[in-house]
Amino acid sequence: MNDELDVKTGVTDTLPTVLAAVVSKSLMVVVIVGSISLAVVRCFG
């Protein structure tokens, strides 16, 4: 039982970190794509 509890707490501890990393990475991608598309629109628009 204790091992299972340890695993569960470990998962709940690492999940926010993984989620934060994924969110920050996707945010970076969104910002990069958005700035590139803005530059393209300014050049050709």
Distance bins in CASP14 RR format, pairs under 12 A and 6 or more apart:
PFRMAT RR
TARGET T0000
AUTHOR 0000-0000-0000
RMODE 2
METHOD distances of the structure
MODEL  1
1 7 0 0 0 0 0 1 0 0 0 0 0
1 8 0 0 0 0 0 1 0 0 0 0 0
2 8 0 0 0 0 0 1 0 0 0 0 0
2 9 0 0 0 0 0 1 0 0 0 0 0
3 9 0 0 0 0 0 1 0 0 0 0 0
3 10 0 0 0 0 0 1 0 0 0 0 0
4 10 0 0 0 0 0 1 0 0 0 0 0
4 11 0 0 0 0 0 1 0 0 0 0 0
5 11 0 0 0 0 0 1 0 0 0 0 0
5 12 0 0 0 0 0 1 0 0 0 0 0
6 12 0 0 0 0 0 1 0 0 0 0 0
6 13 0 0 0 0 0 1 0 0 0 0 0
7 13 0 0 0 0 0 1 0 0 0 0 0
7 14 0 0 0 0 0 1 0 0 0 0 0
8 14 0 0 0 0 0 1 0 0 0 0 0
8 15 0 0 0 0 0 1 0 0 0 0 0
9 15 0 0 0 0 0 1 0 0 0 0 0
10 16 0 0 0 0 0 1 0 0 0 0 0
10 17 0 0 0 0 0 1 0 0 0 0 0
10 18 0 0 0 0 0 1 0 0 0 0 0
11 17 0 0 0 0 0 1 0 0 0 0 0
11 18 0 0 0 0 1 0 0 0 0 0 0
11 19 0 0 0 0 0 1 0 0 0 0 0
12 18 0 0 0 0 0 1 0 0 0 0 0
12 19 0 0 0 0 0 1 0 0 0 0 0
13 19 0 0 0 0 0 1 0 0 0 0 0
14 20 0 0 0 0 0 1 0 0 0 0 0
14 21 0 0 0 0 0 1 0 0 0 0 0
15 21 0 0 0 0 0 1 0 0 0 0 0
15 22 0 0 0 0 0 1 0 0 0 0 0
16 22 0 0 0 0 0 1 0 0 0 0 0
16 23 0 0 0 0 0 1 0 0 0 0 0
17 23 0 0 0 0 0 1 0 0 0 0 0
17 24 0 0 0 0 0 1 0 0 0 0 0
18 24 0 0 0 0 0 1 0 0 0 0 0
18 25 0 0 0 0 0 1 0 0 0 0 0
19 25 0 0 0 0 0 1 0 0 0 0 0
19 26 0 0 0 0 0 1 0 0 0 0 0
20 26 0 0 0 0 0 1 0 0 0 0 0
20 27 0 0 0 0 0 1 0 0 0 0 0
21 27 0 0 0 0 0 1 0 0 0 0 0
21 28 0 0 0 0 0 1 0 0 0 0 0
22 28 0 0 0 0 0 1 0 0 0 0 0
22 29 0 0 0 0 0 1 0 0 0 0 0
23 29 0 0 0 0 0 1 0 0 0 0 0
23 30 0 0 0 0 0 1 0 0 0 0 0
24 30 0 0 0 0 0 1 0 0 0 0 0
24 31 0 0 0 0 0 1 0 0 0 0 0
25 31 0 0 0 0 0 1 0 0 0 0 0
25 32 0 0 0 0 0 1 0 0 0 0 0
26 32 0 0 0 0 0 1 0 0 0 0 0
26 33 0 0 0 0 0 1 0 0 0 0 0
27 33 0 0 0 0 0 1 0 0 0 0 0
27 34 0 0 0 0 0 1 0 0 0 0 0
28 34 0 0 0 0 0 1 0 0 0 0 0
28 35 0 0 0 0 0 1 0 0 0 0 0
29 35 0 0 0 0 0 1 0 0 0 0 0
29 36 0 0 0 0 0 1 0 0 0 0 0
30 36 0 0 0 0 0 1 0 0 0 0 0
30 37 0 0 0 0 0 1 0 0 0 0 0
31 37 0 0 0 0 0 1 0 0 0 0 0
31 38 0 0 0 0 0 1 0 0 0 0 0
32 38 0 0 0 0 0 1 0 0 0 0 0
32 39 0 0 0 0 0 1 0 0 0 0 0
33 39 0 0 0 0 0 1 0 0 0 0 0
33 40 0 0 0 0 0 1 0 0 0 0 0
34 40 0 0 0 0 1 0 0 0 0 0 0
34 41 0 0 0 0 1 0 0 0 0 0 0
34 42 0 0 0 0 0 1 0 0 0 0 0
35 41 0 0 0 0 0 1 0 0 0 0 0
35 42 0 0 0 0 0 1 0 0 0 0 0
36 42 0 0 0 0 0 1 0 0 0 0 0
36 43 0 0 0 0 0 1 0 0 0 0 0
37 43 0 0 0 0 0 1 0 0 0 0 0
37 44 0 0 0 0 0 1 0 0 0 0 0
37 45 0 0 0 0 0 1 0 0 0 0 0
38 44 0 0 0 0 0 1 0 0 0 0 0
38 45 0 0 0 0 0 1 0 0 0 0 0
39 45 0 0 0 0 0 1 0 0 0 0 0
END
